[in-house]
Amino acid sequence: MTLWDLTQGTSAKVSRFKSSIESGYRTRLSELGFHPGEQIACVMSPGMGAPKLYRVNNTVYSLDDSIASLIEVA
């Protein structure tokens, strides 16, 4: 399952990044808190392909499907 598969009000732990993610994205996401073992919650899923909002620690970030689908969660 990927981060993009989370529905509003659900959470999961990051398990790993897919191997196809660019190193720059991997580094930046890790700096923001999206790293293995971190608990992530989907706080808004607006629909129609719009970016979803995810809470990491006490901060909310917006990720679209092209990035969120590269982060595997369990």
Residue pairs with C-beta under 8 A, 6 or more apart in sequence:
1 12
1 72
1 73
1 74
2 18
2 68
2 69
2 70
2 71
2 72
2 73
3 12
3 14
3 34
3 40
3 42
3 54
3 63
3 68
3 69
3 71
3 72
3 73
4 52
4 63
4 65
4 68
4 69
5 73
6 12
6 40
6 41
6 42
6 45
6 52
6 54
6 73
7 42
7 45
8 42
8 43
8 44
8 45
8 52
9 41
9 42
9 43
10 41
10 42
11 39
11 40
11 41
11 42
12 39
12 40
12 73
12 74
13 36
13 37
13 38
13 39
13 40
13 73
13 74
14 34
14 35
14 36
14 37
14 38
14 40
14 71
14 72
14 73
15 36
15 72
15 73
15 74
16 36
16 72
17 26
17 29
17 70
17 71
17 72
18 69
18 70
18 71
18 72
20 70
21 70
21 71
25 67
25 70
29 35
29 67
29 71
32 56
32 59
32 61
33 56
33 57
33 59
34 40
34 56
34 61
34 71
38 56
40 54
40 55
40 56
40 73
41 54
41 55
42 52
42 53
42 54
43 53
43 54
43 55
43 60
44 52
44 53
45 52
45 53
46 52
49 64
49 65
51 62
51 63
51 64
51 65
52 62
52 63
52 64
52 68
53 60
53 61
53 62
54 60
54 61
54 62
54 63
54 68
